[in-house]
Amino acid sequence: MENTAKKRWVSLYVENDVGVLAKISGLFSGKSYNLCSLTVGETEDPTVSRMTISLYGDDKTFEQIIKQLNRSVEVIKVLDFTDLSIHKKEILYIKLHSLRRDEMEDVFRSASVFGVTITDYERSSLILECVKTESENDDVLRYYKKHFLSRMEAVRGGSVAIESVSRSDR
């Protein structure tokens, strides 16, 4: 088994109960994993939540984590998405402020090119909403940082993922 750190994706179905998030994240910190992102949301069943977790780690330690997760009473199901065909998206909000009129026009044009939505705006400020893959959001963020770093605020949510229904990569 190769022991090289790589990006991992795991999805968990867990009991929707107080303390479950702390317990699950504690398993990762106990193995000295730094989570890249963690999202949690209720499923179609209000008693069950789904966690999507991304992190970097080696095969051996990741295998141990999966075994520990499977032994946890609160965990209903563990899905290792690392090498599966999945759909995943992340949300990114970018707030730009103190923009001149020509800069506002540039942002409206660039938002159209990037395929992002302007969800709120006034005379010299606006908010962009990007629901894209992590790497696509990286590109969007890089562009706006290059031009507006001192006048921007960015907030990223973790990715959510679901297995593909077809075998093609998405």
PyMOL commands that set and color helices and strands:
alter all, ss='L'
color gray80, all
select helices_A, chain A and resi 20-30+59-71+101-114+134-151
alter helices_A, ss='H'
color red, helices_A
select strands_A, chain A and resi 6-15+35-42+48-57+75-80+86-96+117-121+126-132+152-156+160-163
alter strands_A, ss='S'
color yellow, strands_A
deselect
rebuild
show_as cartoon
